[in-house]
Amino acid sequence: MAVSALTPDNIGPTLGHSCTWVGTAPVCKGTADSCPSGSNVVIDGNTAYAQQFFSNRWATYEPYGGYCFIGAKVFCCDSAVYDVPCHVQTAALRQRFEKHSIGEGGLHAKGSGTEWLDDVPECDAGRTLVAVGVPSEARLELYSPDVWTKDVAMWCCDRSS
C-alpha cells in the first residue's frame, strides 16, 4: 500500500484494517491477554518503548480514543490478517513548530508541531503499515530555528498467508 504524500496527521484512514485499541480510558487495563479471540498484540502500551509516544499521537485506522490516566492500552490485530510480531521501522520526519523550549544541553525541544514537512515512507519488504507513533521528544534542526525532527515509529506487518 503506497502511503506517499501522507503525514502522521492524515494517514489514519489508509492504514491496515482489522486492528483495534483495547483498554478504556481513563483507567485503561489493556494487557496482552485483553486482545479479542483470534487477534494478537502488535503494540503493548505497557512497554517503555510504547510509552515514549504521546497517548493521543497514535495514527491507526481506528482512533486511539481517550487518554489513559492509569494503565495503558494494547493494539491488537486479527491473526488471520497479520502475522506477529510486526516490524518497527523508524523514520526521521521534519515538522514546523511554535512555542518551543530547549532542553538540557540544547539537544531536545518541546512545543506544538504545526506542519509536517516530510511524508511517511512505505514499509520495507512489502509489509502493511498498521500504526504510526509520534514521540514527544524532537531534535532541533541546526539551520532552521522553526523546524524539528521527530523519529516517528512505524509498525509494519506481514500479511498472513
C-alpha positions in Angstrom: 0.0 0.0 0.0 1.5 3.3 -1.0 1.4 6.0 1.7 3.1 8.7 -0.3 2.0 12.3 0.5 0.6 11.3 3.8 1.7 12.6 7.2 1.1 11.4 10.7 -1.8 13.8 10.9 -3.8 12.3 7.9 -2.6 8.8 7.4 -5.0 7.0 9.8 -7.7 6.1 7.2 -5.2 4.5 4.9 -3.6 2.2 7.5 -4.2 -1.6 7.8 -7.7 -2.6 8.9 -8.6 -5.4 11.3 -6.8 -3.8 14.2 -8.2 -2.2 17.4 -7.1 -0.5 20.6 -8.1 -2.4 23.8 -8.4 -0.5 27.1 -11.0 2.0 28.1 -9.9 5.5 29.4 -9.4 6.9 31.9 -8.5 3.7 33.7 -7.1 1.5 31.0 -6.5 -2.1 31.7 -5.0 -3.3 28.4 -2.8 -6.3 28.7 -1.6 -9.0 26.2 -4.5 -11.1 27.5 -7.0 -8.4 26.6 -7.0 -8.9 22.8 -10.1 -10.3 21.4 -10.1 -14.0 20.4 -8.3 -14.6 17.2 -6.1 -11.5 17.5 -2.6 -10.7 18.7 -0.9 -7.8 20.4 1.0 -5.6 18.0 1.7 -2.7 20.3 1.8 -3.2 24.1 1.2 0.2 25.7 2.7 -1.1 28.9 6.2 -1.2 27.5 8.7 1.6 28.0 9.1 1.8 24.2 5.4 2.5 23.6 5.2 4.9 26.5 7.5 7.4 24.8 4.8 8.3 22.3 2.1 10.8 23.1 -1.0 8.9 24.2 -3.1 10.7 21.7 -0.4 10.8 19.0 -1.0 7.4 17.5 -2.2 7.2 13.9 -4.2 4.0 13.4 -7.2 3.1 11.2 -9.3 3.0 14.4 -8.7 6.1 16.6 -6.8 5.7 19.8 -9.6 7.2 21.9 -9.4 8.8 25.3 -6.2 9.4 27.3 -5.3 6.8 30.0 -4.6 8.4 33.3 -3.9 5.0 34.8 -2.7 1.9 32.9 -2.3 1.5 29.2 -3.9 0.3 26.0 -2.8 -2.5 23.7 -3.2 -2.5 19.9 -4.5 -5.9 18.7 -4.6 -7.1 15.1 -6.6 -10.0 13.6 -4.2 -13.0 13.4 -6.0 -14.2 10.2 -4.9 -10.9 8.5 -1.5 -10.1 10.0 1.4 -12.1 11.3 3.1 -11.1 14.5 5.5 -9.9 15.6 5.3 -6.9 13.3 8.4 -5.0 12.4 9.1 -1.5 13.8 10.7 1.0 11.4 11.8 4.5 12.4 11.5 7.4 10.0 13.0 10.8 10.8 10.3 13.3 9.8 10.7 17.1 9.9 7.9 19.3 11.4 7.5 23.0 11.8 6.7 24.1 15.3 5.9 27.0 17.5 6.3 27.7 21.2 9.5 25.8 22.0 11.8 25.4 24.9 15.2 24.0 24.5 16.1 21.2 26.9 19.2 20.5 28.8 22.3 20.7 26.6 20.1 22.2 23.7 19.5 18.7 22.3 15.8 18.4 22.5 12.8 20.7 22.1 9.2 20.7 23.1 6.3 22.6 21.7 3.4 22.4 19.2 4.0 21.0 15.8 2.1 22.8 13.1 3.0 21.3 9.8 4.7 18.1 8.7 7.4 18.7 6.0 8.0 15.0 5.2 5.7 12.2 4.2 5.5 8.8 6.0 7.5 6.4 3.9 6.3 3.0 2.8 7.1 -0.1 4.9 10.1 -2.3 3.8 9.7 -5.6 2.1 6.1 -5.0 1.0 4.7 -5.1 4.6 1.5 -3.3 5.5 1.6 -0.2 7.7 -0.8 -0.6 10.6 0.2 2.1 13.1 2.4 5.2 13.4 3.6 6.6 16.8 4.7 10.2 17.1 7.2 10.7 20.0 7.1 13.6 22.4 10.8 14.4 22.0 12.3 16.1 19.0 15.7 17.3 17.8 16.1 20.9 16.6 17.4 21.4 13.1 20.7 23.3 13.1 19.9 25.9 10.5 16.1 26.1 10.8 15.0 27.6 14.1 11.3 26.7 13.5 11.9 23.1 12.4 12.4 20.0 14.5 12.9 16.3 13.6 10.9 13.5 15.2 11.8 9.8 15.0 8.3 8.5 14.1 7.8 4.8 14.7 6.0 2.7 12.1 4.6 -0.7 12.8 4.8 -2.8 9.6 3.2 -6.2 9.5 3.4 -9.1 7.1 0.1 -10.4 5.7 -1.0 -13.8 7.0 -0.8 -16.5 4.4 
